[in-house]
């Protein structure tokens, strides 16, 4: 479907990073973009720069999100909002687990539940879910994040089945490391954080992910681009670790 088939879009997590880049990219196509995020100041700056409609709210505020989706018929839904608390399950606090499930999974389920039926009734629509390579590959210390992103991957596949028979397309975008401020949000905005995650690496920018999303949306009516994994050329996910039994610590005798 060309962009001219669509009129409105809802982009979550739109105050910075990929969400802000997507909002700006869709505005260039003449789409009426409703940008949702908690940071009212940063969101206002995005709105002033792009002309999008700002909604300063928490994506987990179901009453507010429901009211918004009932007031606007959205043709495009881009689920960018996400959080992380990088701990293994044995070290995770209860509030860490609840936060990641609420933001990374529950909110997206509700948004799809609220928005997709209208797309089906109009026989046009596109859902973009931002997951992560963490939904497909395991790496240490991020158990709940892995679980929520894997759930989004399955949701994206299942949603196509739920919308079968209508021109409602679903695309899962799986980024690897991208040069955004997510690392500052998670680990603190410090020289050490930038040195560890950003400086010296050849990384995709948020605008690169936005362009990939625009490509998927602009695909012909008969084409659904279901899954895009986008990583740095110099990043390889995956790995295999094996430990000798002699290296396993013995249990305390007491």
C-alpha angles and dihedrals in degrees: 000000000000118000088254088072090065130066110173138034136187115208119185124201086030101148095085146352120016094352093056091045091051092049090052093045094051092047088058087062092055094254117151099238122200107199118203127193142130098240102084095185096050091042091052089054091052090049092050091050099043108024094239122147110255123220111183102201141117113262088224092059095103096184093054094043091048091051091050095050090049092052097050130040103223120207094183127038119189113187104201102142113112143146137197138203102186103216134122115248093257090057098039121113119226091247090054091058094045093049095051093046092047097048104028099040119005095051092050092049090053094046092052090046090052100041109032098064089061090049089052092049091052092041093231135085147111130219118199115193118191107211123155142238081258086077091064106026130048125228128165131280104014105088102148092042090053090050096050094046092048087052091053089052091055092042090056091054094044093047090063088057091048091052095041114145095032131086092253112131128199125201127185114204113200110191126190118201111338127182099250135123093260089104091054090050092051103035103022129266100274139131088252092057093048091047093050099045112018119017116090095008124114099230136169114251127229089256089059091058090046090053091051089052091049089052091053093047093048094052115120118279091256094053127085114184097204104179135020122179110196119186136154112274087239096050122088120186125210136043143173129239127190126183128202114239088233089063094056110105113248116241116258110266091227 
